[in-house]
Amino acid sequence: MVRLARAGLPQGRWVSNGPVPRDPREHRELHALDDDGMVLCNPRDREAAHRAEVEGIATANRIAVTCKKSLALLRSPGRAPA
């Protein structure tokens, strides 16, 4: 990281020049996908759905889901899609 003191940047702000670091967690929660391919626990965020699929943390297998919010939505009778 490089400490920049240019015009337009607040003093003391750190800016990275390199790639974004990988997530250090070994086991990520698996999120459920709805019928439209969106993440069930965040159905309006298309970027979250894409990121979940790319990172391998989204699944259509409802038995494999580990996200607490997705599980609650899957178990609730009126909210989860068929």
C-alpha positions in Angstrom: 0.0 0.0 0.0 1.1 3.5 -0.7 0.3 6.6 1.3 -0.8 9.3 -1.0 -0.8 13.0 -0.2 -2.2 14.4 -3.4 -4.7 17.2 -3.9 -8.2 15.8 -3.8 -7.4 12.9 -1.4 -7.8 13.4 2.4 -4.6 13.2 4.4 -3.9 9.8 5.9 -5.9 7.8 3.4 -4.4 4.5 2.3 -4.7 3.5 -1.4 -3.8 0.1 -2.7 -1.9 -0.3 -6.0 -2.2 -4.1 -6.2 -4.9 -6.6 -6.7 -7.8 -7.1 -4.3 -6.9 -9.6 -1.6 -8.7 -13.0 -1.7 -11.2 -13.8 1.1 -9.2 -15.6 3.8 -12.2 -17.6 5.0 -11.9 -21.3 4.2 -15.7 -22.1 4.4 -18.1 -19.6 3.0 -21.9 -19.8 3.6 -23.8 -21.2 0.7 -26.7 -19.0 -0.4 -29.9 -20.2 -2.1 -30.9 -19.0 -5.5 -34.5 -18.2 -6.4 -36.2 -19.1 -9.6 -34.9 -16.0 -11.3 -31.2 -16.8 -10.4 -31.1 -14.1 -7.7 -29.7 -14.7 -4.2 -32.7 -15.5 -2.0 -31.6 -13.5 1.0 -30.9 -10.4 -1.2 -33.2 -10.7 -4.2 -32.9 -7.1 -5.5 -29.1 -7.0 -5.8 -28.0 -8.4 -9.2 -24.3 -7.8 -8.4 -24.6 -9.9 -5.3 -26.1 -12.7 -7.3 -23.4 -12.6 -9.9 -20.7 -12.4 -7.2 -22.2 -15.3 -5.4 -22.2 -17.5 -8.5 -18.7 -16.5 -9.6 -17.2 -17.1 -6.1 -19.1 -20.4 -5.8 -21.2 -19.5 -2.8 -24.6 -19.8 -4.4 -26.4 -23.1 -5.1 -29.7 -24.2 -6.5 -29.5 -27.3 -4.2 -31.7 -26.2 -1.3 -30.4 -29.0 1.0 -26.8 -27.6 0.8 -27.7 -24.1 1.8 -26.0 -22.8 5.0 -26.9 -19.1 5.0 -29.1 -18.5 8.0 -31.2 -15.9 6.3 -31.7 -18.1 3.2 -32.6 -21.0 5.4 -35.2 -19.0 7.2 -36.7 -17.8 3.9 -36.7 -21.4 2.6 -38.5 -22.6 5.7 -41.1 -19.8 5.9 -44.3 -21.0 4.1 -45.3 -17.8 2.3 -42.0 -16.3 1.3 -39.9 -18.9 -0.4 -40.5 -19.6 -4.1 -41.4 -23.1 -5.1 
